[in-house]
Amino acid sequence: MKSKKSVVKSEKQVAKKREPLKIGRFLDIGTCHVTPADVKLLSSDDRGVITYPYEFGFWIWIPSEKEDSEALLKDLEHLGYSENFQKIFVAAMKAKCRYIMLDQDGEDYEQFEECEW
């Protein structure tokens, strides 16, 4: 027979397992909206942003603190990212996204110009 103490502990463990899932937002966008130079920067060691490359593109992290995001946005121009890339970053910030998923099959949006490859 279980003691009362172990039953209480088990209930707490079960309750902890049932905590709500933390679901984040990301902007799904096609690589057609960035320049080859942007992709080269995202692939370099001096990219200025935290990226997670994968076979078809990049996950690009957006800082959650507004001040950090704004500071990073100022750096993007200095680092040589295109105006379009900067607009994408701003749109993702305004939509409260945590990541940009830049993918070769990502969404095509009219508000961002398509870049020549």
N, C-alpha and C positions, 0 to 999 in steps of 0.2 A: 504494500500500500504506500502511495506517495504521501510525503509529508505536505502540510499546508504551505510551507515555505517553498518547496520545489514546484508546486502547482502555480504559485504566484509568479515565480521566476519564469516558468514556461509560458505563462500568459503574456508576460512582458516581452519575451523573445518573439512570440507570434505577432504581437502588436507592432514590434519594430519591423518585422518582415513585411507588414502590410502598409507601411508608410507610402504616401502617394509618390508616384514616379515623377522624377524631375525631367520634364520634356522641354527641350530648347528649340529656338527658331534658327533657321538658316535661309539664306537667299540662294536659290538654285538658278544659276545663270550660265549661259553658253560661252565658250572661249571665243566665239565670234565677236564678242563685245570688248575684247582686250587686244592689244597689239602683240606682235611677236617679241617686241622689246620688253613688254610687261612680263611675258612668260619667261623670258631670259632672266629678268630680275628676280622673279619668284623662285627660280631654280638656283640662284646664286647664293653665296654665303653672305653677301652684303644686301640682302633683300629688304631689311628694315621691318618686315612683318613676320609673324610666326605662321608658317605654312606646314601643311601635311600633304606632301605630294603623293599621288597614286597614279595608277596606269593611265587614267583618262583626264587628269586635271589636278586640281589642288583644293584642299580645304584651307581657308584663310581665316585665322582667328581674329575676332574683334574684341578689344578690351571692354569689360563690362562697366568700368568707371568712365564717366563722360569726359573727365579731364584727360585721361590716358588716351581715349579714342581721338579727341580733338588734337592732342599733341602728335599722335601718330599720323593723323590726316595732314598736318602741316609738313611732316617729314616726307610724305609720299611724293609731293611735288619736287622737293629738294633731291630725293633719291632718283628721280627721273621717270616715275610712273606717269602714264598717259592721263590726260584730262578725263577720258572716259572711265579709266580704272578708278580715279578719284571720285567720280560721280557715283559709281557702283558702290564704293565704300561708304559714301555719305547716305545713299539710299538704304543700305543694309543697317547702318547706325540708326537712322530715323525709324526703321521698322523694328528696332530693338532685337536685331539678329545677333547671335553669338558667333556665327560663322558665315562665310560666303563659300558655297560649293561651286567652284569654277570648273565646268565639265564640258568635254567636247560635244556631248549630247544634251547639255543643259538648255534651259529655256531661252527663247529669243524674245527680247522686249523692244517694243517700238520706241520707248523713251531713251534708249541707249543706242548710239550709232553702231553700225557694224564696221569692224576694222578690216583693212586689207591684210591678207596673209600671203 
